[in-house]
C-alpha cells in the first residue's frame, strides 16, 4: 500500500491548486478523480463551459453591435446547437491538456476511480473496471464539489426537461425556454439564451433574487433583462411540471401556466459527499451534503482531513476555491503561507455581467456606518459611446468617517474585469481620494471609477489636509 503526504479527492479548482502547491513543495501527492478526464465540474459542466457558451452566444449573435446596427443584426443568421458546442469542446480540451501538463510538471500522481474512506487514514479507490486499490495518506483534502439538485417531482427526461449539466448537451436550440431558479446559474443561462432571441421565462418562487447583491444593482439588472425580453416571474411557486408531446407546461401557485419547448431546472446544488464513506473517517455533513471547516485552515472536524471549494458552501466560486486549495495544502504540509485577502470579487456572467466586491449598501446600513455613494453610468464615458453601450453602471460606497472604500458594485459589459481595480483599492485600504487624484486611461470603461469617485467626493466634507486654515478652504 502506497503512503502519500497528501491525498486529494477531486480535481476541480480547489484540488488542482492544492496538488500543484504540494508538488512545488516536493511532497508526494496523489489526486483521485472519479472521471478519467481531470478538471472536475468547473472544467466539464460548470464554470468554463458556461462562460465559453456565453462568449460564443455574444459573438455569433452580434449582441455587442446591435446598438449600432439594429436588433436584427447577427454575425451568423442561423445559429444551431453545434455552433455553440464547437468552441466549447475546443476550450475544454485545452483546459484538460493544461491541467495534465501542470500535474506532470509538478510530479503530481493521478488515479481515476471512486474514492471511499475505509478509515481516517485510508481510502479505497474503485476503478471503472471494478479494480480496487487502497491508498494511505498522512493528510487528505476533499474537493469533490457539488452536483445538481434533482427533486422527484420534476420529470427530467434529458431532452426537453434538463438540469444544468444536461443543458450543455442539448441537441438543438429551443424557440422558447423556461428556467426555474433565479440563482446564479439560472440567471446566467436565462440571459444568455435571451441574447439568442429565445423567448425565456425565468421563474423564482421567492419575491426577490440574488439577495447578496446590492438592491440598486438588482433594480438596474432587472430593468435591463426585462428590456432584453426575459419574462421574470418572482414570487411564483411551481405547483406542477408536465412533459407534453410538443411542449413543457408549468403550473404556478398563482394560477398561471407557462409553456415552452424546453425547461431548465436550476434550483440548487448538493455537496458531492454521499459516496465518500465519511462515517469511516469520522465526518458528518449538513442536510445539503456540505462539510464544516475552519475557514482559516480549511481543516474539518478531523484535523488531518481538509475540505475546500463548493463542498464547504459559500462563496462557491472557482476563484476562491483555488485560493482555498493553496492555503489548505500549505497548512497540511506545515508550510508558512500568506493568508487569504478579506475582500474577493464576486462575478456573475449573465448578460449583462454583474460583479461586486466589498459591502452592499444594505450591509453598510445594517452596520450603521455613515456613508456616501458615487455612481457612474457607462454611457457617460467616451469608451461606452465607442462600444455602443446603452446601459451599465458602477456604484461605489465610501465611509464618511474614514473616506475609505466600503464596496463597489458593477453591472454591465466588462464588469468582472473592472472589479479588480476596486478589489485592489479595498485591500490596500484606499479612499475616495485615490479615484480623484489618479489618472485613468482615456477612453476606457475604467474611467467610470473617476466619474463615480468625483460624484461622491463633491458631496463629502473637504479633507483636513486640503484646508488652508480654520474656516477657509481651497
C-alpha positions as CSV (number, residue, x, y, z in Angstrom):
1,X,0.0,0.0,0.0
2,X,1.4,3.4,-1.1
3,X,1.7,6.2,1.5
4,X,1.3,9.8,0.4
5,X,1.9,13.1,2.1
6,X,-1.4,14.5,0.7
7,X,-4.2,12.6,-1.0
8,X,-6.7,14.9,-2.8
9,X,-10.1,13.7,-3.8
10,X,-11.4,15.8,-6.7
11,X,-9.6,17.6,-9.4
12,X,-11.6,20.9,-9.7
13,X,-10.0,24.3,-8.9
14,X,-9.5,23.6,-5.2
15,X,-8.0,20.1,-5.7
16,X,-5.9,21.4,-8.6
17,X,-4.4,24.3,-6.7
18,X,-3.7,22.1,-3.6
19,X,-2.0,19.4,-5.8
20,X,0.3,21.9,-7.6
21,X,1.2,23.6,-4.3
22,X,2.1,20.3,-2.7
23,X,4.1,19.3,-5.8
24,X,6.1,22.5,-5.7
25,X,6.9,21.7,-2.0
26,X,8.3,18.4,-3.3
27,X,5.9,16.3,-1.4
28,X,4.3,13.1,-2.6
29,X,0.8,13.9,-3.6
30,X,-2.0,11.9,-5.3
31,X,-5.1,13.3,-7.0
32,X,-8.1,11.0,-7.3
33,X,-11.0,11.8,-9.6
34,X,-14.0,9.6,-10.4
35,X,-13.6,10.5,-14.1
36,X,-10.7,9.8,-16.4
37,X,-10.6,13.4,-17.7
38,X,-9.5,15.6,-14.9
39,X,-10.8,19.1,-14.1
40,X,-14.0,18.5,-12.2
41,X,-17.3,20.2,-12.5
42,X,-15.6,23.6,-13.1
43,X,-14.0,22.4,-16.4
44,X,-16.6,20.0,-17.7
45,X,-20.1,21.2,-16.7
46,X,-19.7,24.4,-14.7
47,X,-17.5,27.5,-14.8
48,X,-15.5,27.0,-18.0
49,X,-18.4,25.6,-20.2
50,X,-20.9,28.2,-19.1
51,X,-18.5,31.2,-19.7
52,X,-17.4,29.7,-23.0
53,X,-21.1,29.4,-24.0
54,X,-21.7,33.0,-23.1
55,X,-18.8,34.3,-25.2
56,X,-20.0,32.2,-28.1
57,X,-23.5,33.4,-27.9
58,X,-22.4,37.1,-27.7
59,X,-20.1,36.7,-30.7
60,X,-22.4,34.7,-33.0
61,X,-25.5,36.7,-32.2
62,X,-23.7,40.1,-32.7
63,X,-25.2,41.2,-29.4
64,X,-22.5,43.7,-28.7
65,X,-23.0,45.5,-32.0
66,X,-26.8,45.8,-32.0
67,X,-27.0,49.3,-30.6
68,X,-25.2,50.4,-33.9
69,X,-26.7,48.0,-36.4
70,X,-30.2,47.3,-35.0
71,X,-31.8,44.5,-33.0
72,X,-32.0,42.2,-36.1
73,X,-28.2,42.3,-36.6
74,X,-26.4,38.9,-36.4
75,X,-23.0,37.6,-37.2
76,X,-24.5,34.3,-38.2
77,X,-28.1,34.1,-39.4
78,X,-28.8,30.5,-38.3
79,X,-27.2,29.6,-35.0
80,X,-27.5,25.9,-34.0
81,X,-26.5,23.8,-31.0
82,X,-23.4,22.5,-32.9
83,X,-22.2,26.1,-33.3
84,X,-22.4,26.6,-29.6
85,X,-20.6,23.3,-28.8
86,X,-17.7,23.7,-31.2
87,X,-15.9,26.4,-29.2
88,X,-17.0,24.7,-26.0
89,X,-15.2,21.4,-26.8
90,X,-12.1,23.1,-28.0
91,X,-11.9,25.1,-24.8
92,X,-12.5,22.1,-22.6
93,X,-9.8,20.0,-24.4
94,X,-7.3,22.8,-23.9
95,X,-8.2,23.2,-20.2
96,X,-7.7,19.4,-19.6
97,X,-4.4,19.5,-21.5
98,X,-3.1,22.4,-19.5
99,X,-4.1,20.7,-16.2
100,X,-2.5,17.4,-17.1
101,X,0.7,19.3,-18.1
102,X,0.7,21.1,-14.7
103,X,0.3,17.8,-12.9
104,X,3.2,16.2,-14.9
105,X,5.5,19.2,-14.5
106,X,5.0,19.2,-10.7
107,X,5.2,15.4,-10.3
108,X,1.6,15.0,-9.1
109,X,0.4,11.4,-9.3
110,X,-3.2,10.8,-10.5
111,X,-5.7,8.0,-10.3
112,X,-9.1,7.5,-11.8
113,X,-11.9,5.9,-9.8
114,X,-14.4,6.4,-7.0
115,X,-12.7,7.1,-3.6
116,X,-14.3,5.9,-0.3
117,X,-12.8,6.2,3.2
118,X,-12.3,2.9,5.0
119,X,-10.6,4.5,7.9
120,X,-9.4,8.1,8.8
121,X,-6.1,7.5,7.0
122,X,-7.1,5.2,4.2
123,X,-9.3,5.3,1.1
124,X,-10.3,2.6,-1.4
125,X,-10.4,3.6,-5.0
126,X,-12.7,1.6,-7.3
127,X,-11.8,1.9,-10.9
128,X,-14.4,1.8,-13.8
129,X,-13.3,-1.9,-14.5
130,X,-14.0,-2.8,-10.8
131,X,-10.4,-3.0,-9.7
132,X,-9.9,-1.8,-6.1
133,X,-6.8,0.0,-4.8
134,X,-6.1,1.0,-1.2
135,X,-4.3,4.3,-0.7
136,X,-3.0,5.7,2.6
137,X,-2.2,9.3,3.4
138,X,-0.9,11.4,6.2
139,X,-3.3,14.2,5.1
140,X,-6.4,14.2,2.9
141,X,-8.2,17.0,1.1
142,X,-11.8,16.7,0.0
143,X,-12.5,18.8,-3.1
144,X,-15.4,16.9,-4.7
145,X,-17.6,19.9,-5.4
146,X,-21.3,19.6,-6.0
147,X,-23.9,18.0,-8.2
148,X,-27.3,19.3,-9.5
149,X,-30.3,19.0,-7.2
150,X,-32.9,16.9,-8.9
151,X,-36.2,16.7,-7.0
152,X,-38.5,13.8,-7.5
153,X,-41.4,16.0,-8.7
154,X,-39.5,17.2,-11.7
155,X,-39.9,14.8,-14.7
156,X,-36.4,15.0,-16.1
157,X,-36.1,13.4,-19.5
158,X,-32.7,14.5,-20.8
159,X,-34.2,16.2,-23.9
160,X,-36.9,18.8,-23.0
161,X,-36.6,18.9,-19.2
162,X,-33.0,19.2,-18.2
163,X,-30.7,20.1,-15.3
164,X,-27.7,22.4,-15.8
165,X,-25.3,19.6,-16.5
166,X,-27.5,18.1,-19.3
167,X,-28.3,21.6,-20.7
168,X,-24.9,21.8,-22.3
169,X,-25.5,18.8,-24.4
170,X,-28.8,19.9,-25.9
171,X,-29.5,18.6,-29.4
172,X,-31.0,21.9,-30.7
173,X,-31.6,25.4,-29.5
174,X,-35.3,25.8,-28.4
175,X,-37.5,28.6,-29.6
176,X,-38.8,29.1,-26.0
177,X,-37.3,28.2,-22.7
178,X,-38.5,28.1,-19.1
179,X,-35.8,28.4,-16.4
180,X,-36.7,27.5,-12.8
181,X,-34.5,29.1,-10.2
182,X,-33.2,32.6,-10.4
183,X,-29.9,31.8,-8.7
184,X,-26.5,32.5,-10.4
185,X,-26.8,29.5,-12.8
186,X,-30.4,30.1,-13.7
187,X,-29.8,33.8,-14.3
188,X,-26.7,33.2,-16.4
189,X,-28.4,30.7,-18.7
190,X,-31.7,32.6,-18.9
191,X,-30.0,35.8,-20.1
192,X,-27.6,34.0,-22.4
193,X,-30.4,32.4,-24.3
194,X,-32.4,35.6,-24.4
195,X,-29.4,37.1,-26.2
196,X,-30.1,34.4,-28.9
197,X,-33.6,35.8,-29.2
198,X,-35.1,32.7,-27.5
199,X,-38.2,33.6,-25.6
200,X,-37.2,33.0,-21.9
201,X,-39.4,32.8,-18.8
202,X,-37.4,32.9,-15.6
203,X,-39.3,31.6,-12.6
204,X,-38.3,32.2,-8.9
205,X,-40.6,31.1,-6.0
206,X,-39.2,33.9,-3.8
207,X,-40.2,37.5,-4.1
208,X,-36.5,38.5,-4.6
209,X,-33.4,37.0,-6.3
210,X,-29.7,37.3,-5.9
211,X,-30.2,38.8,-2.5
212,X,-26.5,39.1,-1.7
213,X,-26.2,41.7,-4.5
214,X,-26.8,45.4,-3.8
215,X,-30.5,46.2,-4.4
216,X,-29.7,49.2,-6.7
217,X,-27.7,46.9,-8.9
218,X,-30.5,44.3,-9.0
219,X,-33.1,47.0,-9.9
220,X,-30.8,48.1,-12.8
221,X,-30.2,44.5,-13.9
222,X,-33.9,43.6,-13.7
223,X,-34.9,46.5,-15.9
224,X,-32.3,45.6,-18.5
225,X,-33.0,41.9,-18.7
226,X,-36.8,42.6,-19.0
227,X,-36.0,45.1,-21.7
228,X,-34.0,42.3,-23.4
229,X,-37.0,40.0,-23.4
230,X,-36.7,37.9,-20.2
231,X,-40.1,37.3,-18.6
232,X,-39.2,37.4,-14.9
233,X,-41.8,35.8,-12.7
234,X,-41.0,36.4,-9.0
235,X,-43.0,35.1,-6.1
236,X,-44.3,32.3,-8.2
237,X,-44.0,28.8,-6.7
238,X,-44.1,25.9,-9.1
239,X,-47.0,23.5,-8.5
240,X,-46.6,21.0,-11.3
241,X,-44.4,20.4,-14.3
242,X,-45.8,18.4,-17.2
243,X,-43.9,16.9,-20.1
244,X,-46.4,17.2,-23.0
245,X,-45.9,15.9,-26.6
246,X,-45.0,19.2,-28.1
247,X,-44.1,21.4,-25.1
248,X,-43.4,21.6,-21.4
249,X,-46.1,23.1,-19.2
250,X,-45.5,24.6,-15.8
251,X,-48.4,25.4,-13.4
252,X,-47.7,28.1,-10.9
253,X,-49.3,28.6,-7.5
254,X,-50.8,31.9,-8.5
255,X,-52.9,30.1,-11.1
256,X,-50.9,31.0,-14.2
257,X,-49.5,28.4,-16.6
258,X,-46.3,28.8,-18.7
259,X,-45.5,26.8,-21.8
260,X,-42.2,26.4,-23.7
261,X,-40.3,23.9,-25.8
262,X,-37.7,23.3,-23.1
263,X,-37.2,23.6,-19.4
264,X,-34.0,24.1,-17.4
265,X,-34.3,23.3,-13.7
266,X,-31.5,25.2,-11.9
267,X,-32.7,25.5,-8.3
268,X,-29.8,24.4,-6.1
269,X,-26.9,22.0,-5.9
270,X,-25.8,19.4,-3.3
271,X,-22.4,18.6,-1.9
272,X,-20.9,15.5,-3.7
273,X,-20.1,13.6,-0.5
274,X,-22.6,10.8,-0.4
275,X,-20.3,8.1,-1.7
276,X,-17.2,9.1,0.2
277,X,-17.8,6.9,3.2
278,X,-17.3,9.8,5.6
279,X,-18.6,7.9,8.6
280,X,-15.4,5.7,8.4
281,X,-13.4,8.9,8.6
282,X,-15.4,10.3,11.5
283,X,-17.0,13.1,9.5
284,X,-20.6,14.4,9.2
285,X,-22.3,16.7,6.6
286,X,-25.2,19.1,6.8
287,X,-28.6,18.5,5.1
288,X,-27.1,19.5,1.7
289,X,-24.1,17.3,1.9
290,X,-21.6,20.1,2.8
291,X,-18.7,19.8,5.2
292,X,-18.0,22.2,8.0
293,X,-14.4,23.6,8.1
294,X,-12.2,26.1,10.0
295,X,-12.2,29.0,7.5
296,X,-8.6,29.9,8.2
297,X,-7.0,26.5,7.7
298,X,-9.8,24.5,6.0
299,X,-9.5,21.7,8.5
300,X,-12.6,19.6,9.1
301,X,-13.6,18.2,12.5
302,X,-10.9,15.5,11.8
303,X,-7.7,17.7,11.9
304,X,-5.7,15.8,9.2
305,X,-8.6,15.9,6.7
306,X,-9.3,19.2,4.9
307,X,-12.1,20.3,2.6
308,X,-12.2,23.2,0.1
309,X,-14.4,24.5,-2.7
310,X,-18.1,24.2,-3.3
311,X,-18.3,21.2,-0.9
312,X,-17.9,23.6,2.0
313,X,-20.6,26.1,0.7
314,X,-20.4,29.9,0.3
315,X,-19.0,31.5,-1.7
316,X,-18.8,28.6,-4.1
317,X,-16.6,30.3,-6.7
318,X,-13.8,28.7,-8.8
319,X,-11.6,31.7,-7.9
320,X,-12.0,31.3,-4.1
321,X,-11.6,27.5,-4.4
322,X,-8.2,28.0,-6.0
323,X,-7.1,30.1,-3.0
324,X,-8.6,27.7,-0.5
325,X,-6.8,24.8,-2.1
326,X,-3.4,26.5,-1.9
327,X,-3.9,27.6,1.8
328,X,-5.1,24.1,2.8
329,X,-2.1,22.4,1.2
330,X,0.3,24.7,2.9
331,X,-1.3,24.3,6.3
332,X,-1.5,20.5,5.9
333,X,2.2,20.3,4.9
334,X,3.3,22.7,7.7
335,X,4.5,25.4,5.3
336,X,4.1,29.1,6.1
337,X,1.9,31.0,3.6
338,X,0.2,34.3,3.2
339,X,-3.4,34.3,4.4
340,X,-6.3,34.9,2.1
341,X,-7.4,38.5,1.4
342,X,-10.6,39.5,3.2
343,X,-12.0,41.1,0.1
344,X,-12.6,39.0,-3.0
345,X,-14.7,39.8,-6.1
346,X,-18.0,38.0,-6.9
347,X,-18.7,37.6,-10.6
348,X,-22.0,36.6,-12.3
349,X,-21.5,36.0,-16.0
350,X,-25.0,36.9,-17.1
351,X,-26.0,39.3,-19.9
352,X,-25.2,41.9,-18.7
353,X,-22.4,40.9,-16.3
354,X,-22.6,41.6,-12.6
355,X,-19.6,41.9,-10.3
356,X,-19.2,43.1,-6.7
357,X,-16.5,43.5,-4.1
358,X,-17.0,44.6,-0.5
359,X,-20.2,45.7,1.2
360,X,-23.5,46.4,-0.4
361,X,-25.5,49.5,0.5
362,X,-27.9,47.3,2.6
363,X,-25.0,45.8,4.6
364,X,-23.5,49.3,5.2
365,X,-26.8,50.5,6.5
366,X,-27.3,47.4,8.8
367,X,-23.9,48.1,10.3
368,X,-24.8,51.7,11.0
369,X,-21.8,53.1,9.0
370,X,-22.3,56.7,7.8
371,X,-21.5,56.6,4.0
372,X,-21.7,58.4,0.7
373,X,-22.4,56.9,-2.7
374,X,-20.8,57.7,-6.1
375,X,-22.4,56.5,-9.3
376,X,-21.2,56.4,-12.9
377,X,-23.1,55.3,-16.0
378,X,-21.1,53.6,-18.8
379,X,-22.9,55.9,-21.3
380,X,-21.1,58.8,-19.5
381,X,-17.8,57.5,-20.7
382,X,-16.4,58.0,-24.2
383,X,-15.4,54.4,-24.3
384,X,-19.0,53.5,-23.6
385,X,-20.2,55.5,-26.6
386,X,-17.5,53.9,-28.8
387,X,-18.7,50.5,-27.8
388,X,-22.3,51.4,-28.2
389,X,-23.2,50.8,-24.6
390,X,-26.7,52.0,-23.7
391,X,-26.6,50.5,-20.2
392,X,-24.1,49.8,-17.5
393,X,-23.5,51.3,-14.1
394,X,-20.7,51.5,-11.5
395,X,-21.6,52.2,-7.9
396,X,-19.1,52.9,-5.1
397,X,-19.7,53.3,-1.3
398,X,-17.3,55.4,0.9
399,X,-17.1,55.9,4.6
400,X,-17.8,59.5,5.7
401,X,-15.6,59.0,8.7
402,X,-12.5,57.5,7.2
403,X,-13.2,58.2,3.4
404,X,-12.3,54.6,2.7
405,X,-13.9,52.5,0.0
406,X,-16.5,50.2,1.6
407,X,-17.8,48.4,-1.5
408,X,-18.1,48.6,-5.3
409,X,-20.9,47.1,-7.5
410,X,-20.8,47.0,-11.2
411,X,-23.4,45.9,-13.8
412,X,-22.6,46.0,-17.5
413,X,-20.1,45.0,-20.1
414,X,-16.7,44.0,-18.6
415,X,-17.9,44.2,-15.0
416,X,-15.9,41.1,-14.0
417,X,-12.7,42.6,-15.3
418,X,-13.3,46.1,-14.0
419,X,-14.0,45.0,-10.4
420,X,-10.3,44.1,-9.8
421,X,-9.4,47.9,-9.6
422,X,-11.9,48.1,-6.7
423,X,-10.6,44.9,-5.1
424,X,-7.0,46.3,-5.0
425,X,-8.1,49.7,-3.5
426,X,-10.3,47.9,-0.9
427,X,-7.4,45.6,0.2
428,X,-5.0,48.5,0.3
429,X,-7.4,50.5,2.5
430,X,-7.7,53.2,-0.2
431,X,-10.0,56.2,0.0
432,X,-12.2,58.2,-2.4
433,X,-9.2,60.5,-2.8
434,X,-7.4,57.8,-4.8
435,X,-10.0,58.0,-7.6
436,X,-9.9,61.8,-7.7
437,X,-6.1,62.1,-7.6
438,X,-5.2,59.4,-10.2
439,X,-5.4,59.4,-14.0
440,X,-7.2,56.6,-15.8
441,X,-6.6,55.7,-19.4
442,X,-8.9,57.6,-21.8
443,X,-11.1,56.4,-23.3
444,X,-11.7,53.3,-21.1
445,X,-14.6,51.9,-19.2
446,X,-12.3,52.1,-16.1
447,X,-12.8,55.9,-16.3
448,X,-16.2,55.2,-14.7
449,X,-14.2,54.9,-11.4
450,X,-13.1,58.5,-11.8
451,X,-16.6,59.7,-12.5
452,X,-18.1,57.8,-9.6
453,X,-15.3,58.9,-7.3
454,X,-15.8,62.6,-8.2
455,X,-19.6,62.1,-7.8
456,X,-19.1,61.1,-4.2
457,X,-16.1,63.4,-3.5
458,X,-18.1,66.5,-4.4
459,X,-20.7,65.7,-1.7
460,X,-18.2,64.7,1.0
461,X,-16.6,67.0,3.6
462,X,-13.3,68.6,2.5
463,X,-10.3,66.6,3.8
464,X,-8.4,68.3,6.6
465,X,-5.1,68.3,4.7
466,X,-6.8,70.5,2.0
467,X,-7.9,73.2,4.4
468,X,-5.6,76.2,4.4
469,X,-6.9,77.4,7.8
470,X,-9.9,77.0,10.0
471,X,-13.0,78.3,8.1
472,X,-11.1,78.7,4.9
473,X,-10.5,76.1,2.2
474,X,-9.0,75.8,-1.2
